Amino acid sequence: MADRSKLPYLVSLIDDETREVREEVLKGLSNYGASLEEDLLEFSKALDTQTLDFLKPILENNRRKWLSENWESWKKYSDANSQLEEAFSLISKFQYGITYPVKLKRLLDQLGEEFRTLYPFGNEIDLANFLFNFKKMKGEKEDYYNPFNSNLIYVIKEKKGLPISLACVYILTAYRVSLQVEGCNFPGHFLAKTVLDGEPVYIDCFNGGKMLFEEDFKTIADETYDSLSDILGKETSAITIIQRILNNLVNAYKNSDDKINSDFFATLLRTKTRD
């Protein structure tokens, strides 16, 4: 249970010479609660590298507690795009730190503002060209299993990510400029979907915003195309996208030999992200 009045005392004893004292400090900070990182902010300038290394596993554990407690906040929104943005904001805070000053909303707003300045009457295809050609956002092929590829702040700043995270940047930017873009839960390679002249168009955000039409999928065997045709025409809900993002995080952390976070996201997916 958090007792903020005791925090200055605990911080002052982090580097105490006595092992027993340090162990008690560790116990006290570990039991402090999910607000530890926020409450520590006022001491941040006074914390040296050694102290931060001491705090790192405690803060990481508290971030897991914080995310578990706050995860379902995305469900309070009624529209799919707001749900998506809230879920991605929570993931960004978990990975960068609860007190990280850069906000996903502001980065997405900036993309929308820049697009409308350059393309006052631009449509959905213009937006894809803006993001994946002009802004040079692309698929991350060399470090595919980096967990930060599911973090939209990282994706926007580094201009690279997974098919689904790039598609979500496209979807959420489109939402800001009153354009219609949605997700397409294509197996193995998430796509974005829009409509051009009354015909559905699929955007491969991982490969430069390449446009695909339904006939492009007909090169697949007829029986396979029939099942894919159902997927192409089906609406992809926010929860489906969020579930797929969490599954990516499970695999990414597992690939990074981070069993604790892999298991954590698997539990989050199983217990708090149901249809």
HELIX and SHEET records of a PDB file:
HELIX    1   1 ARG A    4  LYS A    6  5                                   3    
HELIX    2   2 LEU A    7  SER A   12  1                                   6    
HELIX    3   3 ARG A   19  SER A   30  1                                  12    
HELIX    4   4 LEU A   36  ASP A   39  1                                   4    
HELIX    5   5 LEU A   40  ALA A   46  5                                   7    
HELIX    6   6 THR A   49  ASN A   70  1                                  22    
HELIX    7   7 TRP A   71  LYS A   76  5                                   6    
HELIX    8   8 ALA A   80  TYR A   96  1                                  17    
HELIX    9   9 LEU A  104  LEU A  118  1                                  15    
HELIX   10  10 GLU A  124  ASN A  129  1                                   6    
HELIX   11  11 PHE A  130  PHE A  134  3                                   5    
HELIX   12  12 PRO A  147  SER A  150  5                                   4    
HELIX   13  13 LEU A  152  GLU A  158  1                                   7    
HELIX   14  14 PRO A  163  ARG A  176  1                                  14    
HELIX   15  15 CYS A  205  ASN A  207  5                                   3    
HELIX   16  16 GLU A  214  PHE A  217  5                                   4    
HELIX   17  17 ASP A  222  GLY A  233  1                                  12    
HELIX   18  18 ALA A  238  ASN A  255  1                                  18    
HELIX   19  19 LYS A  259  LYS A  272  1                                  14    
SHEET    1   A 2 LYS A 138  GLY A 139  0                                        
SHEET    2   A 2 LYS A 160  GLY A 161  1                                        
SHEET    1   B 4 GLU A 182  CYS A 184  0                                        
SHEET    2   B 4 LEU A 191  LEU A 196 -1                                        
SHEET    3   B 4 GLU A 199  ASP A 204 -1                                        
SHEET    4   B 4 LYS A 210  LEU A 212 -1                                        
END                                                                             
